[in-house]
Amino acid sequence: MSSSLRIRILVSGLVGAVVAALAMTVLPAGPASAHGNVTGPASRNYGCYERWGSKFQDPTMATADPMCWQAWQADPNAMWNWNGLFREGVAGNHQAAIPDGQLCSAGRTQSGRYNAMDTVGDWKATSVGNTFNVRLFDGALHGADYIRVYVTRPGFNPVTTALKWSDLELVSQIGNTPASRWTTVSGGVQIDLPVALSGRTGRAMVYTIWQASHLDQSYYFCSDVNFSGGGSTPPTTPPTTPPTTPPTTPPTTPPTTAPTTTPPAAGACSATYTVASTWQGGFQGDVAVRAGSAAIKGWTVRLTYPGSQSVQQGWNATVTAAGNTVTAANASYNGALAAGATTNFGFIGSGASTTPTVTCTATV
């Protein structure tokens, strides 16, 4: 056999091997349509999927986005399966299940598929103001027993430091929220948790724990942010969930008292009050407002409690308290309702959760 023939056979074999290797790494056209992830500020693996999913073999990623590059090289399925970052059977004891330094991989879950998420370095960061929303997408309509949002304390630098539980400060939280109360979007539902801070600048991390409702399944997401300082304008789509001041203990199962409802009427409105969650010294109240048989231009709901009541904060309405009465007037974006249409608002109250008398007055 001539040397030139040997070379051609060798080259042919190498090309065949390369083609076979590439065939092994060709991934699906899109991620699995189940579970979910934090899409804004994008989590580490969702951000890598979003930026490079259609060009994951592009060598420019190595210099343009080196942290994503190392993650794709370590396990490309960590990005294509961006919604699998969860653990089962944690029973709420997150710190015991996930060691320091492994928070972004959920304690090296899924046989280490997401280990690269823990790698310390200059991950692409989303610029945010001191007021921003954390958006969670749920493709399987699991809903949530609770969602908790943490931000690293001032001085923490994710570019040089591995994330520990002691680095985190709880900044937003909601209790039991079924998928039917999330916003419907293509492929599933999503929910926004507003975060309000002050005086923050520079790099930080946002850490989100989503306790899904269908099983004891806990999801964990690391998002890199860069605080530009000052406030920011909230999204034009109003938040669907409260900027909750976290209680010192986790929410408990809501009381089983039946919702308080006022009867609807033509050109009027009705209101249904439920307790979303309770904890020692406080509770979260949710109210569904429904127009009667004719459209309305605005609404005011009054909740009269047996004793005096105070409100820490509200959302999707202007909520005030005086004595034993809590009054909520519609926001600019949810006052006009078509006949039979509904909207929701909520608030955080202090003290014991008791059942109020509810009335709704409409502007026609």
Secondary structure, 3 states (H helix, E strand, C coil): CCHHHHHHHHHHHHHHHHHHHHHHHCCCCCCCCCCEEEEECEEHHHHHHHHHCCCCCCCCHHHHCHHHHHHHHHCCHHHHCCCCCEEECCCCCHHHHCCCCCHHHCCCHHHHCCHHHHCCCCCCCEEECCEEEEEEEECCCCCEEEEEEEEECCCCCCCCCCCCHHHEEEEEEECCECHHHCEEECCEEEEEEEEECCCCCEEEEEEEEEEECCCCEEEEEEEEEEECCCCCCCCCCCCCCCCCCCCCCCCECCCCCCCEECCCCCCCEEEEEEEEEEECCEEEEEEEEEECCCCECEEEEEEECCCCCEEEEEECEEEEEECCEEEEEECCCCCCECCCCEEEEEEEEECCCCCCEEEEEEEC
